[in-house]
Amino acid sequence: MENIRHVGLVVSDLEKALEFYQDLLGLHIQGETDESGNFISKMLSSENVKLKTIKLSANDNSTRLELLKISNPEITTVKGTSLLNLGYTHISLTVKNLDELYIKLKNSNIKFNSPPTISPNGSLKVVFCKDFEGNFLELIEEI
């Protein structure tokens, strides 16, 4: 394996997703695509798929988050979210000033598991929160 290319996150509302990931967390739009037709339908094992993708990244263009809005077929299933479920549980983001970001997000009614906490070895400040759809994010500041 060479690297982890991106994380795909299906969202119900792209505007709300951008308010959270772009406006609050500071990720930058790197591109946007609309897909439909045979290829994407085959890849997603469904017929007549229509998909909009917005690619986001940090300043250094490294790790990329893809926000996916599927307009056909209509998405009606809501997953249960828990940090203790099997499978993918969260996205981890490295941030510069966690205390400042924590206050900014709290003032925007983002829910946290706890206040930022120093790791046992003293090298990280860590906190978990949920985005607007209940997906867990781990925010980490290297100290």
C-alpha positions in Angstrom: 0.0 0.0 0.0 1.2 3.5 -0.8 -1.1 5.7 1.3 -4.7 6.2 2.5 -6.2 8.2 -0.4 -9.4 9.7 1.2 -12.3 9.1 3.6 -15.8 9.2 2.0 -18.6 10.5 4.1 -22.2 10.3 2.8 -24.2 13.3 4.0 -27.8 14.2 3.9 -27.2 18.0 3.3 -24.1 19.3 1.6 -24.7 22.9 2.8 -24.7 21.8 6.4 -21.7 19.6 5.8 -19.8 22.5 4.3 -20.8 24.8 7.2 -19.3 22.2 9.6 -16.2 20.9 7.7 -15.3 24.0 5.8 -16.5 27.0 7.9 -16.0 25.5 11.4 -13.1 23.1 11.0 -11.3 25.1 8.2 -10.9 22.4 5.5 -10.6 23.7 2.0 -12.5 22.7 -1.1 -10.2 21.0 -3.6 -12.7 20.0 -6.2 -16.3 19.1 -6.9 -17.8 16.4 -9.3 -21.2 15.2 -10.4 -21.4 11.6 -11.4 -24.0 9.4 -13.0 -24.1 6.6 -15.5 -22.9 3.1 -15.8 -19.5 3.4 -14.1 -20.7 4.9 -10.8 -23.8 2.7 -10.7 -21.6 -0.4 -11.1 -19.2 0.8 -8.5 -22.0 1.4 -5.9 -24.0 -1.7 -6.9 -27.2 0.3 -7.6 -29.1 1.5 -10.7 -29.2 5.0 -11.9 -27.0 6.5 -9.2 -26.6 10.2 -9.1 -23.8 11.4 -6.9 -22.2 14.8 -6.0 -18.8 14.8 -4.4 -17.0 17.7 -2.8 -13.3 17.0 -2.0 -11.9 18.8 1.1 -8.4 18.9 2.5 -6.2 20.7 5.0 -3.8 23.5 4.0 -1.1 21.0 3.0 -3.5 19.1 0.6 -2.7 15.9 2.5 -5.5 13.9 4.0 -8.7 14.3 2.0 -12.3 14.1 3.1 -14.9 13.5 0.4 -18.4 14.6 1.2 -20.9 12.6 -0.9 -24.5 13.5 -1.5 -26.4 10.7 -3.2 -29.6 12.0 -4.9 -30.6 8.7 -6.5 -31.3 6.2 -5.0 -32.8 8.2 -2.1 -30.9 7.5 1.1 -33.3 6.7 3.9 -31.2 4.5 6.3 -29.7 6.2 9.3 -26.8 4.3 10.9 -26.3 4.0 14.6 -23.1 5.8 15.7 -21.0 4.6 18.6 -17.3 4.6 19.2 -17.8 1.0 20.4 -19.3 -0.4 17.2 -17.5 -2.8 14.9 -16.1 -1.2 11.8 -15.3 2.4 11.1 -16.1 4.6 14.1 -14.5 8.0 13.6 -12.3 10.4 11.6 -9.3 11.8 13.3 -8.1 15.3 12.5 -4.9 17.1 13.6 -5.6 20.7 14.6 -3.4 23.6 15.7 -5.2 25.1 18.7 -7.6 22.7 20.2 -8.8 24.9 23.0 -9.7 27.7 20.7 -11.5 25.3 18.2 -13.3 23.6 21.1 -14.8 26.9 22.2 -15.7 27.8 18.6 -17.4 24.5 18.1 -19.2 24.6 21.5 -20.5 28.1 20.6 -21.9 26.5 17.4 -23.8 23.9 19.5 -21.5 21.0 18.6 -21.7 18.2 21.2 -18.5 16.8 22.8 -17.8 13.7 24.9 -15.6 15.7 27.3 -13.4 18.8 27.3 -10.0 18.5 25.6 -7.8 16.2 27.7 -4.0 15.7 27.7 -3.0 12.1 26.8 -1.2 10.0 29.5 2.2 10.5 27.8 1.6 14.3 27.7 2.2 14.6 23.9 -1.4 15.1 22.7 -4.5 17.0 23.6 -7.5 15.1 22.5 -11.3 15.4 22.3 -14.2 13.6 20.6 -17.2 15.5 19.1 -20.0 14.7 16.7 -20.7 16.5 13.4 -24.1 17.7 12.4 -25.2 14.1 11.5 -23.8 12.4 14.5 -20.5 11.1 13.0 -17.7 11.1 15.5 -14.6 13.2 15.0 -11.4 12.9 17.1 -9.6 16.3 17.2 -6.0 16.1 18.2 -3.4 18.8 18.9 0.2 17.7 19.1 1.9 19.4 22.1 
